């Protein structure tokens, strides 16, 4: 196999690895954002309940 062929295979492997890593990082970030949103909603609801209980 020529040097160009080896270089192209190495470059293709690097690009594919970067794409795969980026995809999994994006998915993990998306799940983390969903969890943070749910936690924020729960905290806001708890605050509203506390204020309502204080006023009652």
SERO-4910 file (N, C-alpha, C, O; in steps of 0.05 Angstrom, whole numbers):
BEGIN
 pado doro    nc1    nc2    nc3   cac1   cac2   cac3    cc1    cc2    cc3    oc1    oc2    oc3
  Unk    A     17    -23      0      0      0      0     18     25      0     38     26     14
  Unk    A     10     44    -15     27     68    -18     25     86      7      7     82     24
  Unk    A     43    105      9     42    123     32     17    140     32      6    146     53
  Unk    A      7    147      8    -18    162      6    -41    146     16    -59    157     30
  Unk    A    -42    121     10    -64    104     20    -64    102     50    -85    103     63
  Unk    A    -40     98     61    -38     97     91    -46    123    103    -60    124    124
  Unk    A    -37    146     91    -44    172    102    -74    177    100    -86    188    119
  Unk    A    -87    168     79   -116    172     76   -131    155     96   -151    164    108
  Unk    A   -122    131    101   -135    113    121   -132    125    149   -151    125    164
  Unk    A   -108    135    155   -104    148    181   -121    172    184   -133    176    206
  Unk    A   -123    189    164   -139    213    165   -169    206    168   -183    218    183
  Unk    A   -178    186    153   -205    178    155   -212    167    182   -234    172    193
  Unk    A   -194    152    194   -198    141    221   -199    164    241   -216    163    259
  Unk    A   -182    183    238   -183    206    257   -209    222    255   -221    229    275
  Unk    A   -218    226    230   -243    241    226   -267    225    238   -284    236    251
  Unk    A   -268    199    232   -289    182    242   -289    181    272   -310    182    285
  Unk    A   -265    179    284   -263    180    313   -273    206    325   -287    206    346
  Unk    A   -266    228    312   -275    254    322   -305    257    320   -318    267    338
  Unk    A   -317    248    298   -346    249    295   -360    232    316   -379    241    328
  Unk    A   -350    208    321   -362    191    340   -360    203    368   -380    203    383
  Unk    A   -337    213    375   -333    225    402   -351    249    405   -364    253    426
  Unk    A   -353    266    384   -370    290    385   -399    282    388   -414    296    403
  Unk    A   -408    261    375   -436    253    377   -443    245    406   -463    253    417
  Unk    A   -425    228    418   -431    219    445   -429    242    465   -444    243    484
  Unk    A   -411    261    460   -409    284    478   -434    301    476   -444    312    496
  Unk    A   -444    304    451   -469    320    447   -493    306    461   -509    320    473
  Unk    A   -494    280    458   -516    265    471   -515    268    502   -535    273    515
  Unk    A   -491    266    513   -487    269    542   -495    297    551   -508    300    572
  Unk    A   -486    317    536   -493    345    542   -523    349    541   -534    364    558
  Unk    A   -536    337    522   -565    340    519   -580    328    543   -598    340    554
  Unk    A   -571    304    551   -583    291    575   -578    308    600   -596    310    617
  Unk    A   -554    319    602   -548    335    626   -565    360    626   -575    369    648
  Unk    A   -570    372    603   -587    396    602   -616    389    610   -629    405    623
  Unk    A   -626    367    601   -653    358    608   -655    354    638   -675    362    650
  Unk    A   -635    342    650   -635    337    679   -634    363    694   -648    366    714
  Unk    A   -618    382    685   -617    408    698   -644    423    696   -652    436    715
  Unk    A   -657    421    673   -683    433    670   -703    421    689   -719    435    701
  Unk    A   -703    395    691   -722    381    709   -717    389    738   -736    394    753
  Unk    A   -691    391    745   -685    399    773   -694    428    778   -704    434    800
  Unk    A   -690    445    759   -699    473    762   -729    475    764   -739    491    781
  Unk    A   -743    459    749   -772    460    751   -782    450    778   -800    461    790
  Unk    A   -769    429    788   -776    418    814   -770    438    836   -785    441    855
  Unk    A   -748    452    834   -740    472    854   -760    496    853   -768    506    874
  Unk    A   -768    504    829   -787    526    827   -814    517    839   -827    533    853
  Unk    A   -823    493    834   -848    483    845   -847    482    875   -866    489    889
  Unk    A   -824    473    886   -821    472    915   -822    500    927   -834    504    949
  Unk    A   -811    520    914   -812    547    924   -840    558    923   -849    571    942
  Unk    A   -855    552    902   -882    561    900   -899    548    922   -915    562    935
  Unk    A   -895    523    927   -910    509    948   -903    521    976   -921    524    992
  Unk    A   -878    528    980   -870    540   1006   -883    567   1009   -893    574   1031
  Unk    A   -884    583    988   -896    610    990   -926    607    995   -938    622   1011
  Unk    A   -939    588    981   -968    584    984   -974    575   1013   -993    584   1025
  Unk    A   -957    557   1024   -961    548   1051   -957    571   1071   -971    572   1091
  Unk    A   -938    588   1066   -933    610   1084   -956    630   1083   -964    642   1104
  Unk    A   -968    634   1060   -990    653   1058  -1016    642   1069  -1033    656   1078
  Unk    A  -1018    616   1069  -1042    603   1080  -1041    600   1109  -1060    590   1122
***
